[in-house]
Amino acid sequence: MSAEPLSQRRQQILAAAERLLRHYGIAKTTVADIAREAGIGVGSFYLEFASKEAVVGELSLQNHRQVLERMRAAAARRGSHATRLRNTLEERLRGFARLADEGDHGRELVECGCASVREVHRRFCAEEEELVATLLDGGDHAGEFAVQRAPVVARIILRLYGSLASTGPTSEDELEATHRLMLRGLLLR
């Protein structure tokens, strides 16, 4: 998920689309609405994007990329594998919670039936699974975790944390309890 430089008009369209989509949602926002909000004509919109779904896909990619970058930064920090894993998963939860807090329809930019969002989310899931599996495998080799088949365990952990993100805000107590439960199952005794 690497970033490319964007033209000024493309940036205007994306910024306008994000404001509208977060407030009104994907279904109620039209290309004409986005063009008007960006201060351009509909024809200029189509010079940058083939469709509204293409804009939604680009915004989804940007949002997923931000979460993944924060997760990678947390995984790269110094500390035990358990601390790094915990911090990585917290960055995931906080990143998706931030999207939910930024407008009534913010979550639609990372979770909706739109094909472009589904594809971006699929790639994100593969990359985050690889990141978590690498942390688990490193912890296992360091003698900190007892993990067999790190990719499978990573997938299970991410499903657990994904369910927390999809049910809405998680209290600090619930998050702490989840971390303790998950880490106790991984740590060597």
SEDOVEX-299607 format. One record per residue (C-alpha): residue number from 0; x, y, z. Coordinates in steps of 0.5 Angstrom, whole numbers. Layout:
residues N
   k     X     Y     Z
 NUM     X     Y     Z
...
***
This chain:
residues 189
   k     X     Y     Z
   0     0     0     0
   1     5     5    -2
   2     3    13    -4
   3     3    17   -10
   4     3    24   -11
   5    -3    27   -12
   6    -5    33   -17
   7    -8    39   -14
   8   -15    38   -17
   9   -15    30   -15
  10   -14    33    -8
  11   -19    38    -8
  12   -24    32   -10
  13   -22    27    -5
  14   -22    32     1
  15   -29    34    -2
  16   -31    27    -3
  17   -29    25     4
  18   -33    31     8
  19   -39    29     4
  20   -39    22     5
  21   -37    22    12
  22   -43    26    13
  23   -48    24     8
  24   -46    17     7
  25   -44    13     0
  26   -51    12    -2
  27   -53    19    -2
  28   -47    23    -4
  29   -47    24   -12
  30   -41    26   -17
  31   -45    32   -18
  32   -45    33   -10
  33   -37    32   -10
  34   -36    36   -16
  35   -40    42   -13
  36   -36    41    -6
  37   -30    41   -10
  38   -31    47   -14
  39   -30    44   -20
  40   -35    42   -26
  41   -37    35   -27
  42   -33    34   -33
  43   -27    36   -29
  44   -29    30   -24
  45   -29    25   -29
  46   -22    27   -32
  47   -19    25   -25
  48   -24    19   -23
  49   -28    14   -27
  50   -33    14   -22
  51   -36    15   -15
  52   -34     8   -13
  53   -26    10   -15
  54   -26    16   -11
  55   -29    12    -5
  56   -24     6    -7
  57   -18    12    -6
  58   -21    14     0
  59   -21     7     3
  60   -14     6     1
  61   -12    12     4
  62   -15    11    11
  63   -13     4    11
  64    -6     6     9
  65    -6    11    15
  66    -8     5    20
  67    -3     0    17
  68     3     5    18
  69     1     7    25
  70     1    -1    26
  71     8    -2    23
  72    11     4    27
  73     8     1    34
  74    11    -6    32
  75    18    -3    30
  76    18     0    37
  77    23    -2    42
  78    20    -7    47
  79    18   -14    49
  80    14   -18    43
  81     8   -18    48
  82     8   -10    49
  83    10    -9    41
  84     4   -14    39
  85    -1   -10    44
  86     1    -3    42
  87     0    -6    35
  88    -7    -8    36
  89    -9    -2    40
  90    -7     3    34
  91   -11    -2    30
  92   -17    -1    34
  93   -16     7    35
  94   -15     8    28
  95   -22     5    26
  96   -25     8    32
  97   -22    15    29
  98   -26    14    23
  99   -32    12    26
 100   -32    18    30
 101   -31    23    24
 102   -38    23    22
 103   -44    19    22
 104   -42    15    16
 105   -34    15    17
 106   -34     7    18
 107   -37     6    11
 108   -30     9     8
 109   -27     2    11
 110   -33    -3    11
 111   -38    -3     6
 112   -41    -7     0
 113   -37    -3    -5
 114   -33    -7    -9
 115   -27    -2    -9
 116   -27    -2    -1
 117   -28    -9     0
 118   -22   -10    -5
 119   -18    -5    -1
 120   -20    -8     6
 121   -18   -15     3
 122   -11   -13     2
 123   -10    -9     8
 124   -12   -15    12
 125    -7   -19     8
 126    -2   -14    10
 127    -4   -13    17
 128    -4   -21    18
 129     3   -21    16
 130     5   -16    21
 131     2   -19    27
 132     5   -26    24
 133    12   -23    24
 134    11   -21    31
 135     8   -27    34
 136    14   -31    30
 137    19   -27    33
 138    16   -27    40
 139    16   -35    39
 140    23   -35    37
 141    25   -31    42
 142    22   -35    47
 143    17   -30    49
 144    11   -33    46
 145     9   -41    45
 146     6   -40    38
 147     5   -45    33
 148     3   -43    26
 149     3   -36    27
 150    -1   -34    21
 151    -7   -38    23
 152    -6   -35    30
 153    -5   -28    27
 154   -12   -29    23
 155   -15   -31    30
 156   -13   -25    34
 157   -14   -20    28
 158   -22   -23    28
 159   -22   -22    35
 160   -20   -15    35
 161   -24   -14    29
 162   -30   -15    33
 163   -28   -10    38
 164   -28    -5    33
 165   -34    -7    29
 166   -38    -7    36
 167   -37     1    37
 168   -33     4    42
 169   -29     0    47
 170   -28     2    54
 171   -21     2    57
 172   -23    -3    62
 173   -25    -8    56
 174   -19    -7    52
 175   -14    -8    58
 176   -18   -15    59
 177   -18   -17    52
 178   -10   -15    52
 179    -9   -19    58
 180   -14   -25    56
 181   -10   -25    49
 182    -3   -25    52
 183    -4   -30    57
 184    -6   -35    52
 185     1   -33    48
 186     6   -32    53
 187    10   -38    55
 188     9   -40    63
***
